[in-house]
Amino acid sequence: VQGRTHILFHKGNIDDDTHGCVLTGESYSTWKDGSCSLASSGAAFDEFMRRLAGQNEFQLNIVELFRKE
């Protein structure tokens, strides 16, 4: 991300939770206002941390699957 040096991964469900970081989730859901959100964010983050235990770095490839209109 241009202009950013520390992008974090954390739990969260909606856009307001990102704060410019990457949210984890196991599936998509619908938020109270009808907008798209992530579900099972806590479980996904716990798995993410378990899989990265003992690692100092990893490669992340981002692929655009669909575009929000």
N, CA and C of each residue as an Amber inpcrd file, in Angstrom:
protein
   207
   0.8580000  -1.1680000   0.0000000   0.0000000   0.0000000   0.0000000
   0.9010000   1.2270000   0.0000000   0.7450000   2.0480000  -1.0060000
   1.5900000   3.2260000  -1.1460000   1.4730000   4.1430000   0.0690000
   2.6150000   4.5530000   0.5930000   2.6520000   5.4670000   1.7230000
   2.4880000   4.8010000   3.0770000   2.3490000   3.4750000   3.1040000
   2.1720000   2.7490000   4.3690000   3.3360000   1.7910000   4.5680000
   3.8130000   1.6890000   5.7900000   4.9170000   0.7750000   6.0740000
   4.5160000  -0.3230000   7.0470000   3.4490000  -0.1530000   7.7850000
   3.0310000  -1.1530000   8.7630000   1.5420000  -1.4380000   8.5950000
   1.2310000  -2.4430000   7.8070000  -0.1510000  -2.8460000   7.6140000
  -0.3770000  -4.0820000   8.4740000  -1.3700000  -4.0150000   9.3310000
  -1.6300000  -5.0910000  10.2770000  -2.7480000  -6.0100000   9.7890000
  -2.8070000  -7.1910000  10.3600000  -3.8970000  -8.1330000  10.1670000
  -4.6220000  -8.2190000  11.5050000  -5.9430000  -8.1210000  11.4830000
  -6.6720000  -8.2340000  12.7400000  -8.1230000  -8.6370000  12.5110000
  -8.8020000  -8.8680000  13.6150000 -10.2200000  -9.2360000  13.5850000
 -11.0590000  -8.0300000  13.2040000 -12.1710000  -8.2810000  12.5600000
 -13.1050000  -7.2170000  12.2180000 -14.1280000  -7.7430000  11.2340000
 -15.2390000  -7.0360000  11.1340000 -16.3290000  -7.5130000  10.2860000
 -16.7240000  -6.5550000   9.1670000 -16.5380000  -5.2550000   9.3720000
 -17.0210000  -4.2720000   8.3960000 -15.9040000  -3.3100000   8.0080000
 -16.1460000  -2.5110000   6.9640000 -15.1530000  -1.5510000   6.4680000
 -14.5860000  -0.6690000   7.5730000 -15.4450000  -0.2070000   8.4790000
 -14.9790000   0.6870000   9.5540000 -13.9780000   0.0080000  10.4880000
 -13.9280000  -1.3120000  10.4860000 -13.0000000  -2.0500000  11.3430000
 -11.5860000  -2.1250000  10.7680000 -11.4260000  -1.8350000   9.4800000
 -10.1290000  -2.0820000   8.8350000  -9.0510000  -1.1070000   9.2630000
  -9.3680000   0.1700000   9.3560000  -8.3740000   1.2090000   9.6700000
  -7.1680000   1.0890000   8.7260000  -7.4320000   0.6720000   7.4700000
  -6.3640000   0.5210000   6.4820000  -5.6200000  -0.7980000   6.5800000
  -6.0680000  -1.6840000   7.4430000  -5.4060000  -2.9750000   7.6310000
  -6.2040000  -4.0840000   6.9460000  -5.7290000  -5.3090000   7.0770000
  -6.3760000  -6.4710000   6.4750000  -7.1860000  -7.2020000   7.5480000
  -8.4590000  -7.4280000   7.2650000  -9.3100000  -8.1760000   8.1830000
  -9.3260000  -9.6450000   7.7870000  -9.4680000 -10.5130000   8.7820000
  -9.5940000 -11.9410000   8.5300000 -11.0580000 -12.3490000   8.6610000
 -11.4460000 -13.3820000   7.9440000 -12.8010000 -13.9050000   8.0360000
 -12.8780000 -15.2530000   7.3590000 -13.8510000 -16.0530000   7.7540000
 -14.0220000 -17.3770000   7.1590000 -15.0970000 -17.3970000   6.0820000
 -15.9490000 -16.3870000   6.0610000 -16.9910000 -16.3160000   5.0430000
 -17.5300000 -14.8900000   4.9790000 -18.3820000 -14.6540000   3.9960000
 -19.0590000 -13.3660000   3.8800000 -20.4270000 -13.4630000   4.5250000
 -20.9060000 -12.3340000   4.9850000 -22.2070000 -12.2740000   5.6240000
 -22.8510000 -10.9480000   5.2650000 -24.0120000 -10.6970000   5.7830000
 -24.6960000  -9.4190000   5.5920000 -24.7760000  -8.7210000   6.9390000
 -24.3420000  -7.4720000   6.9850000 -24.3510000  -6.6880000   8.2130000
 -25.7560000  -6.1780000   8.4770000 -25.9640000  -5.6050000   9.6360000
 -27.2780000  -5.1250000  10.0710000 -27.9300000  -4.1630000   9.0770000
 -27.1010000  -3.3470000   8.4010000 -27.6470000  -2.3710000   7.4560000
 -27.7600000  -2.9270000   6.0380000 -27.4960000  -4.2280000   5.8550000
 -27.5960000  -4.8580000   4.5450000 -26.2980000  -4.8830000   3.7560000
 -25.2460000  -4.2520000   4.2740000 -23.9690000  -4.2410000   3.5640000
 -23.2150000  -5.5570000   3.7760000 -22.2830000  -5.8240000   2.8870000
 -21.4750000  -7.0380000   2.9590000 -20.4990000  -6.9360000   4.1280000
 -20.2990000  -8.0460000   4.8270000 -19.3710000  -8.0700000   5.9580000
 -18.6820000  -9.4270000   6.0240000 -17.7200000  -9.5450000   6.9010000
 -17.0450000 -10.8160000   7.1400000 -17.6800000 -11.5110000   8.3320000
 -17.6530000 -12.8400000   8.3080000 -18.1640000 -13.6300000   9.4270000
 -17.0420000 -14.4870000   9.9900000 -17.1620000 -14.8500000  11.2350000
 -16.1870000 -15.7020000  11.9360000 -14.7850000 -15.1080000  11.8850000
 -14.7130000 -13.8040000  12.0910000 -13.4310000 -13.1080000  12.0400000
 -12.4810000 -13.5660000  13.1390000 -12.9910000 -13.7650000  14.3380000
 -12.1400000 -14.1970000  15.4450000 -11.5310000 -15.5610000  15.2060000
 -12.3390000 -16.5090000  14.7370000 -11.8390000 -17.8580000  14.4450000
 -10.8100000 -17.8170000  13.3140000 -11.0690000 -17.0030000  12.2970000
 -10.1310000 -16.8830000  11.1760000  -8.8070000 -16.2770000  11.6360000
  -8.8820000 -15.2800000  12.5050000  -7.6490000 -14.6500000  12.9930000
  -6.8450000 -15.6330000  13.8480000  -7.5160000 -16.4070000  14.6750000
  -6.8240000 -17.4090000  15.4910000  -6.1130000 -18.4300000  14.6010000
  -6.7710000 -18.8740000  13.5440000  -6.1380000 -19.8230000  12.6150000
  -4.9590000 -19.1740000  11.8930000  -5.1290000 -17.9320000  11.4690000
  -4.0640000 -17.1790000  10.8160000  -2.8240000 -17.1220000  11.7110000
  -3.0250000 -16.8110000  12.9790000  -1.9080000 -16.7240000  13.9130000
  -1.2670000 -18.0930000  14.1650000  -2.0770000 -19.1480000  14.2550000
  -1.5270000 -20.5040000  14.4290000  -0.6700000 -20.9060000  13.2380000
  -1.1480000 -20.6100000  12.0340000  -0.4100000 -20.9910000  10.8290000
   0.9010000 -20.2080000  10.6880000   0.9520000 -19.0230000  11.2430000
   2.1580000 -18.1930000  11.1350000   3.0560000 -18.2760000  12.3700000
   2.7270000 -19.1210000  13.2940000   3.5280000 -19.2460000  14.5220000
   4.9800000 -19.5620000  14.1550000   5.8960000 -18.7640000  14.6830000
   7.3180000 -18.9650000  14.4460000   7.8360000 -18.3540000  13.1590000
   6.9600000 -17.7680000  12.3460000   7.3810000 -17.1460000  11.0820000
   7.6310000 -15.6520000  11.2900000   8.6870000 -15.1470000  10.6980000
   8.9770000 -13.7170000  10.7800000   8.4330000 -12.9480000   9.5890000
   8.1980000 -13.6520000   8.4890000   7.6590000 -12.9910000   7.2970000
   6.9800000 -14.0290000   6.4270000   6.1430000 -13.5420000   5.5030000
   5.4750000 -14.4120000   4.5410000   5.1270000 -13.5800000   3.3160000
   4.8340000 -14.2620000   2.2280000   4.4680000 -13.5870000   0.9890000
   2.9580000 -13.5760000   0.8730000   2.3950000 -12.4290000   0.5550000
   0.9540000 -12.2780000   0.3920000   0.6820000 -11.8830000  -1.0480000
  -0.1070000 -12.6660000  -1.7440000  -0.5290000 -12.3540000  -3.1080000
  -1.9860000 -11.9340000  -3.0730000  -2.2830000 -10.7580000  -3.5940000
  -3.6460000 -10.2420000  -3.6080000  -4.1830000 -10.3350000  -5.0230000
  -5.3400000 -10.9830000  -5.1610000  -5.9720000 -11.1820000  -6.4530000
  -7.3750000 -10.6010000  -6.3920000  -7.7160000  -9.7600000  -7.3480000
  -9.0540000  -9.1710000  -7.3760000 -10.0210000 -10.1830000  -7.9750000
 -11.0030000 -10.6130000  -7.1820000 -11.9800000 -11.5840000  -7.6390000
 -13.2240000 -10.9240000  -8.2030000 -13.6150000  -9.8230000  -7.6280000
 -14.7770000  -9.0840000  -8.1240000 -14.6030000  -7.6270000  -7.7520000
 -15.2870000  -6.7980000  -8.4350000 -15.1930000  -5.3540000  -8.2010000
 -16.4990000  -4.8490000  -7.6370000 -16.4300000  -4.1130000  -6.5490000
 -17.6200000  -3.5190000  -5.9500000 -18.0260000  -2.3160000  -6.7890000
 -19.2370000  -2.2900000  -7.2690000 -19.7310000  -1.2030000  -8.1270000
 -20.2050000  -0.0300000  -7.3180000
